[in-house]
Amino acid sequence: RLEYAVAAARWWPAYAARFSRGATEVALQLDAFVAQASGEDWKDVRLALATAELVQDTRLPELASLRLSRAQRPPRRGYRPAPEGLDAMFEGFDRFVAALPAPAARTRAAPAELPP
């Protein structure tokens, strides 16, 4: 068995889709057109062809997963009036704040005057 790459050879893929009479079935076909200018006889030669660029990295990329489901409406944006009774929701907090003692006046003391 002998394997080697030939720089003077090229190939082109040819794709064909054939639909049934009612277009309910489809058959896909892939053919290859091969040309070479190496001067060698290629009769009965077994070929392996690739659509990948052999000079570049051909590892498959890791694709992010996508969630497929029913389309959803975009969120509503814009102004919406406050719901009724919103003031009653904060009455308890307002009573709490009103019952707090008034803050003492702040004075700046020199560091030596601060209590231990």
N, C-alpha and C positions, 0 to 999 in steps of 0.2 A: 504494500500500500504506500502510495506516495502522495503527499499533500504539499501544495505551495500556492502562493498568491501570484497572480499575473498582473503586472501594472498595465499592460497593453490591452486589457479586457474590460468591457463595460456591459452593463445590463440595465434594462428599463422594465419596470413592472407595467402590466396592462390589466386593468380590472374590468369585469363585465358583470352586469346584473341582468338576469333574465326573469321576467315576470310571467306568471301563468296567465291564461286567457282572461280570467276574471280578476286578475291582480290580487289574488288571495295568497299566493305563494311566490317566493323569490329564490332563485338559485344564484349564488355568487361564485365567480370564477376568477382565478388569478393566473395569468400567463406571464412569461418572461421572454423578452427579446434580448438575445445575447449576441454580442459582436466582439471580435478579438482581432488584433493585428500583430500577434506574436509570430505568425508563420508556422505554428504547430498544427498538426492534424488533430482536431477535437472530435473525431467520429467515435461514437460509443463512450464518450467521457462522461463520468458522473460529476455533476456540478452541485455545489451548495451555494446558495445565494442569500444575501441579507440586505434588508433595506436600511440597516443601521450604518452610520459612518464608522468604519473600523478604526480610523485614526483617533476618534474622540471617545470619551467615556460613554459606554452604552448601558450602564446600570439603570434600572427603572427608578424613577423618582418616587418618593413617598408623597402621596397626595393627601391633602386634608380631607376629612370626612365631611360629607354634606348631609343635612337632614332634609329629606323630601317629605313634604306633607301638603295639606291644603294651604292655599294662599290665605294670609290674614290681612285684614285691613290695617293700614298704617295707623299709629296712635293719633288720636285727635289732638290738635295743637290749637293754641290761641287762648283767648280770655274766656273764662267761665265764671259766672257770678258765685259768690260764696254761698254755701247752703244755708237754709233757714235755721235759726237757733244757734248760730255759731258763737254768739256772745255768751250764751248760757253754758257752753262747753268750758269756758275759762273762768267761770264765777268762783270756783273753789281756789284757783291759783291767785286770782285777784284778792280774795279775802286773806289768804296767807301772806301775800306781799304787804297788804295794808296793816297787818298785825305786827310786822317786824319793827323793832325799835329803830329810830332814826340813826344813821351812821354817825359816829363821833367825829368831831372836827379833827382833821389830821394836822399834826405839827411836825416840823422837821427838827429833830434833835441831833446834836453833835454826837459822834460815836462814843465819846467819853461819858456823856450824860445818860446813855442807855442803861436800864437796870440790868443786873446780872442774870 
